[in-house]
Amino acid sequence: MLKLELNKSLEVLNNQKILLYPTDTVWGIGCDATSEKAVGTIFKIKERNESKSLIILVDGIEMLQKYIPTISENILSLLSKTTKPTTIIYNNPIGLAKNVVAKDNSVAIRIVKSDFCKQLITAFGKPIVSTSANISGNKTPKCFKEIDKSILDSVDYIVNLHSEVVNDKSSTILKVADNGELIVLRN
C-alpha cells in the first residue's frame, strides 16, 4: 500500500500536479516547491493571496542546505535534536519557485518527521509545498473527513493513507532574525 501511494504521489509531483496528503501535522495540499505553475495552482485552490507564503517540506538537513545555503550551527543543532515538528522561517532562499517565497525574501521550511513524507520527498529529490487542506481563512481540518469537498475536488490525487487519524497538533514556528537569533512565533 505504501509503495503504491508513493509511486502515485511521485507521478503527480513529477507532472507539476497537486497532491492532498497526510503530513506530520495536518493534511496538506502539496506540489513541487520549485514549480511556479504548480505553486500558483495551490494559491488558486486555497483562494489565497500570493503575498502570503506557504510552508515547504524537506527530507533532512542536507536538502535544507541546498535551498538555504547559510544556516547557523545553533539552528543545525536545534534541528538535529528536536522531536516536535518545527517550521523555521529562513531568509534568502535559493532555487525555489518565486511565488513560494514571501515578499520579504523569506520562506518557512520544516524537516518532516512522517515516514510517508520523508520517503516521498527523498524519492522526488526536491522539496514539496505543504499548506493546510482548507480554503484560506477557514478552519484547518483535524482529520481527512473534515476536508471541504471543494478541496477534495480540486486536487489531482488524494493519498490513501492515514485517513482515520485525527491530528490537531501544529508545528512550532520559529523565525531567523537578521542577527541570526531565533524568535518563537508559535510554540
C-alpha positions as CSV (number, residue, x, y, z in Angstrom):
1,M,0.0,0.0,0.0
2,L,2.7,2.5,1.0
3,K,4.8,1.7,-2.1
4,L,1.7,2.2,-4.4
5,E,0.9,5.5,-2.7
6,L,4.5,6.7,-3.0
7,N,4.5,5.8,-6.8
8,K,1.2,7.6,-7.5
9,S,2.3,10.6,-5.5
10,L,5.6,10.8,-7.3
11,E,3.8,10.7,-10.6
12,V,1.6,13.7,-9.5
13,L,4.6,15.7,-8.3
14,N,6.7,15.0,-11.4
15,N,3.8,16.2,-13.6
16,Q,3.5,19.5,-11.7
17,K,0.1,18.4,-10.4
18,I,-1.5,18.8,-6.9
19,L,-1.5,16.3,-4.1
20,L,-3.6,16.0,-1.0
21,Y,-1.6,14.1,1.6
22,P,-1.1,13.4,5.3
23,T,1.9,15.2,6.9
24,D,3.5,15.0,10.3
25,T,0.9,17.6,11.4
26,V,-2.3,18.1,9.5
27,W,-3.5,17.0,6.0
28,G,-1.7,19.2,3.4
29,I,-2.1,20.3,-0.1
30,G,1.2,19.9,-1.9
31,C,3.2,20.2,-5.1
32,D,6.8,20.7,-6.3
33,A,8.1,23.7,-4.4
34,T,10.3,24.6,-7.4
35,S,7.5,24.8,-9.9
36,E,5.8,28.3,-10.2
37,K,3.0,26.8,-12.2
38,A,2.1,24.2,-9.5
39,V,2.5,26.6,-6.6
40,G,0.2,29.1,-8.5
41,T,-2.4,26.3,-8.7
42,I,-2.3,25.8,-4.9
43,F,-2.9,29.6,-4.3
44,K,-6.0,29.3,-6.6
45,I,-7.3,26.2,-4.8
46,K,-6.9,27.9,-1.4
47,E,-8.2,31.2,-2.6
48,R,-5.2,32.7,-1.0
49,N,-3.3,35.8,-1.9
50,E,0.2,35.0,-3.3
51,S,1.7,37.6,-0.9
52,K,1.2,35.0,1.9
53,S,3.9,32.4,1.8
54,L,3.5,28.6,2.1
55,I,5.4,26.0,4.1
56,I,8.0,23.9,2.4
57,L,8.9,20.3,3.5
58,V,12.3,18.8,3.1
59,D,13.6,15.3,4.0
60,G,16.6,16.4,6.0
61,I,19.3,18.9,6.8
62,E,21.2,18.1,3.6
63,M,18.3,19.0,1.4
64,L,17.6,22.1,3.5
65,Q,21.1,23.4,2.9
66,K,20.6,23.2,-0.9
67,Y,17.9,25.9,-0.6
68,I,19.2,27.8,2.5
69,P,22.9,27.9,2.0
70,T,23.7,29.8,5.2
71,I,22.4,28.1,8.4
72,S,24.0,28.8,11.8
73,E,25.4,26.0,13.9
74,N,22.9,27.0,16.6
75,I,20.0,26.2,14.2
76,L,21.6,23.0,12.9
77,S,22.0,21.8,16.5
78,L,18.3,22.6,17.2
79,L,17.1,20.7,14.1
80,S,19.2,17.6,15.0
81,K,17.7,17.4,18.5
82,T,14.0,18.4,18.0
83,T,11.4,15.7,18.1
84,K,8.4,18.0,17.6
85,P,7.6,19.2,14.1
86,T,9.4,22.5,13.8
87,T,9.0,25.0,11.0
88,I,11.7,27.7,10.7
89,I,11.3,30.9,8.6
90,Y,14.7,31.4,6.8
91,N,15.9,34.5,4.9
92,N,17.3,34.5,1.4
93,P,16.3,31.1,0.0
94,I,17.6,29.9,-3.4
95,G,16.3,27.5,-6.0
96,L,12.6,27.6,-5.0
97,A,9.6,28.9,-7.1
98,K,9.4,32.7,-6.8
99,N,5.8,32.5,-5.7
100,V,6.6,30.3,-2.7
101,V,8.9,32.9,-1.3
102,A,7.4,35.8,0.8
103,K,7.8,39.4,-0.3
104,D,10.5,39.9,2.4
105,N,12.5,37.1,0.7
106,S,11.9,34.6,3.4
107,V,10.4,31.0,3.4
108,A,9.1,28.7,6.0
109,I,10.7,25.2,5.9
110,R,10.2,22.1,8.0
111,I,12.2,18.9,8.0
112,V,9.5,16.2,8.0
113,K,9.1,13.5,10.7
114,S,6.4,11.5,8.9
115,D,7.7,8.3,7.2
116,F,5.5,8.7,4.1
117,C,6.5,12.4,3.6
118,K,10.2,11.7,4.2
119,Q,10.2,8.8,1.7
120,L,8.2,10.8,-0.9
121,I,10.5,13.8,-0.7
122,T,13.6,11.6,-0.8
123,A,12.3,9.8,-3.9
124,F,11.2,13.1,-5.5
125,G,14.6,14.7,-4.8
126,K,13.1,18.2,-4.2
127,P,11.1,20.0,-1.5
128,I,7.4,20.0,-1.6
129,V,4.8,22.5,-0.6
130,S,2.7,21.8,2.5
131,T,-0.2,24.1,3.2
132,S,-3.3,23.1,5.3
133,A,-6.1,21.5,3.3
134,N,-8.6,24.3,3.7
135,I,-9.8,27.5,1.9
136,S,-7.7,30.4,3.2
137,G,-9.3,31.8,6.4
138,N,-11.4,28.7,7.1
139,K,-10.8,26.3,10.0
140,T,-7.9,23.9,9.5
141,P,-9.3,20.3,9.2
142,K,-8.0,18.0,12.0
143,C,-8.7,14.8,10.0
144,F,-9.5,13.7,6.5
145,K,-13.3,13.7,6.9
146,E,-13.2,17.4,7.8
147,I,-11.7,18.4,4.5
148,D,-14.1,20.5,2.4
149,K,-15.4,18.9,-0.8
150,S,-14.2,21.8,-2.9
151,I,-10.6,21.0,-1.8
152,L,-11.1,17.2,-2.5
153,D,-12.5,18.0,-5.9
154,S,-9.7,20.5,-6.8
155,V,-6.6,18.3,-6.3
156,D,-5.2,15.8,-8.8
157,Y,-4.6,13.0,-6.3
158,I,-5.6,12.1,-2.8
159,V,-3.1,9.9,-0.9
160,N,-5.0,6.8,0.5
161,L,-3.1,6.7,3.9
162,H,-4.0,7.7,7.5
163,S,-7.5,8.9,6.6
164,E,-8.8,7.9,10.1
165,V,-6.1,9.7,12.0
166,V,-7.2,12.9,13.9
167,N,-4.3,15.4,14.3
168,D,-4.8,18.7,16.0
169,K,-1.1,19.5,16.5
170,S,0.6,22.1,14.5
171,S,4.3,22.7,14.2
172,T,6.3,25.1,16.3
173,I,7.2,28.1,14.2
174,L,10.5,29.9,14.6
175,K,11.9,32.8,12.6
176,V,15.6,33.6,12.0
177,A,16.1,37.2,12.9
178,D,18.6,39.4,11.0
179,N,21.1,38.9,13.8
180,G,20.8,35.1,13.5
181,E,18.8,34.7,16.7
182,L,15.6,32.5,16.7
183,I,12.3,34.2,17.5
184,V,9.4,31.9,18.6
185,L,6.3,32.8,16.6
186,R,4.2,29.7,17.7
187,N,5.1,27.1,20.3
